[in-house]
Amino acid sequence: MDTVRIIDRVNGTSSNDDGHRLFLVVDAYIQRHEEFALSFADMHPMSSSFLNSSFGEIVRKYGFGILKKYVKLTDFRQSDVKRLSGYLKTLQLEETVA
């Protein structure tokens, strides 16, 4: 299983552009039906813009099940998990309301 370090694929974690770069990487693995580890090692806090353009776009395109199936999170701090988890819960709530 490949490991993708987020910090090696983006210039930062605050912009839509960087989020889109991560989206392209994750999307390519999913299209190939390949599981991979997504490493949060040496990451900076993620902005809402970054999350919307990366994880948000993956969930909108494929749904939560596919994200869980192919992406295994590694090397994360508790604050990373809290931020991402909160973001994904918000997406789920929006999905149920829509």
URDA-V730746 format. One record per residue. N is the residue number from 1. SS is DSSP state (a for helix, b for strand, c for the rest). D_FIRST is the distance of its C-alpha to the first C-alpha in Angstrom with 2 decimals. Layout:
N;SS;D_FIRST
N;SS;D_FIRST
This chain:
1;c;0.00
2;b;3.79
3;b;6.60
4;b;9.79
5;b;12.99
6;a;15.63
7;a;18.39
8;a;17.19
9;a;17.39
10;c;20.69
11;c;24.13
12;c;24.70
13;c;24.27
14;c;27.75
15;c;28.18
16;a;27.50
17;a;26.55
18;a;23.72
19;a;22.60
20;a;22.72
21;a;20.58
22;a;17.79
23;a;18.58
24;a;18.16
25;a;14.64
26;a;13.61
27;a;15.87
28;a;14.38
29;a;10.92
30;a;13.06
31;a;15.38
32;c;12.88
33;c;11.88
34;c;8.13
35;c;6.59
36;b;5.40
37;b;7.02
38;b;10.48
39;b;12.31
40;c;16.07
41;c;16.97
42;c;20.43
43;c;20.93
44;c;24.45
45;c;25.72
46;c;24.82
47;c;27.82
48;a;28.56
49;a;28.55
50;a;24.99
51;a;23.85
52;a;25.93
53;a;24.52
54;a;20.82
55;a;20.06
56;a;23.49
57;a;23.09
58;a;19.79
59;a;21.61
60;a;24.70
61;a;23.03
62;a;20.81
63;c;21.92
64;a;20.52
65;a;18.99
66;a;16.54
67;a;15.59
68;a;15.00
69;a;13.12
70;a;10.39
71;b;10.52
72;b;9.93
73;b;12.34
74;b;12.33
75;c;15.06
76;c;17.70
77;c;21.41
78;a;23.54
79;a;25.18
80;a;21.98
81;a;21.36
82;a;25.07
83;a;25.26
84;a;22.33
85;a;23.45
86;a;26.99
87;a;26.13
88;a;24.25
89;a;27.18
90;a;29.56
91;a;27.82
92;a;28.08
93;a;31.76
94;a;32.44
95;a;30.94
96;a;33.19
97;a;36.24
98;c;35.86
